[in-house]
Amino acid sequence: MASFNTIAGCVLASALFAMVVGKVSNAVVHPHKLDKPALAVSDDAPTQTAAAPAAVEIPPIGPKLAGANVDAGKALFQKQCFSCHTVDKGGANKVGPNLWGVVNRPKASHAGFTYSSALTGKGGDWSYEDIDHMIFKPNAYVRGTKMAFAGLPKEQDRADVIAYLRTMADTPAPLP
Ligand code: HEC
């Protein structure tokens, strides 16, 4: 009997010991739920940048127009724009609208051409600066435009083309 009691006592004692150790280690390790996942990925700035790249700033084209090369602009127009645009008076609409007198013309206003709702909704007239943005990166300036053109990255090229467009009008708009 004595040995049974001793064994039972030992079992009880070690069970108690295990409980105590368990409580103590719980208290020491102190597990608790994190308020946020430790590896949470911030979902503000970087993802927004990927979804909608900030519009690229370009310096005003106005000051470059007086010294621009109209003949170089004409050659560039024929190479880069003419596949989609005529520019002569009364010229046909092609993939894009005729561009006679486009400087200061209300946007998306040429008769007989079906514009995208993106351009129709832009509003205002085609100032030199707005044309510059349009031919720099059409889809950045008018998100969703039908003008499927990569753009003219060189400022001098854009100045030359705009100076040429200016001459293609009944009364060329004054230079800025
Ligand atoms: C691949 C065909 C294509 C090329 C190349 C192209 N365009 Fe366009 N362009 C269009 C289309 C289509 C529109 C109408 C856009 C819309 O409705 O969203 C347009 C619209 C425009 C407009 C606005 C006209 C208006 O009546 O509101 C201007 C200005 C313009 N283009 C200038 C140019 C110039 C300058 C070039 C050459 C540097 C050029 N485009 C090259 C297809 C083209």
Boltz pocket constraint, residues with backbone or C-beta under 6 A from the ligand:
constraints:
  - pocket:
      binder: B
      contacts: [[A, 76], [A, 77], [A, 80], [A, 81], [A, 82], [A, 83], [A, 84], [A, 85], [A, 95], [A, 96], [A, 97], [A, 98], [A, 99], [A, 102], [A, 106], [A, 107], [A, 108], [A, 109], [A, 110], [A, 114], [A, 115], [A, 116], [A, 118], [A, 119], [A, 120], [A, 126], [A, 131], [A, 134], [A, 135], [A, 142], [A, 144], [A, 145], [A, 146], [A, 147], [A, 148], [A, 149], [A, 152], [A, 161]]
      max_distance: 6.0
